[in-house]
């Protein structure tokens, strides 16, 4: 069962990474298009800026969830590294509890924000309800919450082959005894 959960969350992690990566690639294409249209062609296209902002939101919240699982998020460990090992474990549990609380807050209030703004539209994109642009907030919070639960139940996953880029999957696979 544990391996099935890890396998599913590996897929969620990879989907998050790919979605965030595609978002930043498109954002990197759209911004120069807007600049080119404004300064070379002489007219300001209205759509590049809001689309680029939405892509940045997708990149930020889905990328943050993936970064949490990979152990690539910013962590200030100067104080906790100096604690006695039992106190380090307590601090780790407190951090996990705080992360879970922040994720729950993001899920609840992010969902309320999405639902509350579905009746509004962006002037530049009148076909799209504003609430859609906020969906990455509760979604990213939910994914991060899943990764927090995984960390609490099974320990840190930042050494899994799927989140490491410095070796291949074959190198990290367990080898049979005597092989």
N, C-alpha and C positions, 0 to 999 in steps of 0.2 A: 504494500500500500504506500509506503514511504517513497519508493522509487517512482510509483505512478504519479504521486503529487509533485515530486521534483521534475518529472518529465513534463507534466502539464505546465508547471511554472517556468520551466526552461523555454517552452513554446511561447508563453506570455511575455517572458523577458525578450526573446528574439523579436516578437511582433512589436514590442515597445521600441526596441532599438531601431528596427527597420522603419517604423512609422516616424520616429523622431529624425532619423537620418534623411528620409525622403522629404520631410517637412523642411529641414534646413537646406537641402539642395534646391528645392523649389523657391524657398525664400531668397536664396543667393542668386537665383535667376531673375526673380520678379523685381527685386530692388533695382538692379541696373536697367531693367526695361523702363521702370518709372523715371529714373534719372535721365535716360536717353530720350524718352518722349518729352520730358519737360525742357531739357536744356539744348537738345540737338534739333528735335522736330518742332519745338516751340509751343507745344500744348501740354497741359498737365492732365494725364490720364488719372481718373478718379479711383480706379480699382486696385492698383498695385499696393498702396499703403495699407488698406484694411486687410487685404489678403495676406500680405507679409506679416502683419501683426498677428493674425489668426494662426499662421504657420509657426510663428515664434511661441505662441501659447501652447500649441501642440508639442513642439520641440521641448519646451521647458517642463511641462508637467509629465509627459510620458518619459522623457529622458531622465527626469529626476527619479521616477520610480525605478527605472532600470539601473541608474547609478546607485541607488540605495542597495539593491540586491547585489550589485557587483562590488560593493564596499568602496566605491569611487567618489562618494560624497565627501564634502568637507567635514572634518571631525577635528575638534580641538581636544587633544588627549594629554596635554601637558600636565594637567592636574590629576586626571585619573591614572596616568602612568606612575605617579608617585604614591598612589594609595596601596595599602596592603591588598593582597589577592582577594580576600573575602569582601573587602570594600569595593574593589574593582567590579566584582560580580554584582553587587548591589547597585552600583552606579550603572552598569550595563542594563539591568532590569528597569531602573528608573528611566533611562533613555528610551528603551523599548516602549515603556508605558506612555511616555511623553509623545513619541512618534505615533503610536496608535491613537492617542487622543487628538493629535493634530490631523491625522488622516480622517478620523470620524468627523471632526469639525468640517474639514474640507468636503467630505462626502455630503453631509447634511446641508450645510449652508451653500455649497456649490450647486447642489441640486435645486435648492430653493431659488438661487440666483438664475439658473437656467430656466426654470419654470416661470419665474416672475418676469422675465424679459422676452418671452416667446411672442408677445403681442407687439413688440417693437421691431423696427427694421433700421438698418444702417442707410444713411442717405446715399452713399456710394454703391450699395448693394441692396436695392429695394426688394429683391426677390428672396432674401435670406433673413429669417428672424434672428435677432441679436442673441437669443438664448442658445442657438447652435454654436456661436463663437465661444461660449463659456463651458461647453461640454468637456473639454480636456481637464478642467479643474476637478470636478467630482470623479471623472474616470481615472485621472492620475492619482488622486487620493485613494481610490479603491484599489488600484494596482499596488501602490505603495503599502497599503494596509495588508494586502495578501502577502507581500514580501516581508513585512514586519512579523506577521503570524508565522510564516515559514522560519524566520530567524529564531523566534521564541521557541517554536516546537522542535526544530531540527538543528539549530545552530547557524552560524554564518555560512552563506553560500558563495562568498566571494572567491573561493578557490576552485569552484566548479569549472570544468573545461569550457562550458558554454559562455562564461563571463570573462575568461582569460584570453588574451590575444597574443601572449608570448610563447605559446606552444600549441601543438595540434591536439585534436581530440584523442588520437591514438596514443600520444605520449602520456596523457593523464589517465588512460584507462588502467584499471588494476590488472596486474599480471598474475597469472596462476603461480602458486608456490612451486619452486623448482624449475621454472621456465627460464 
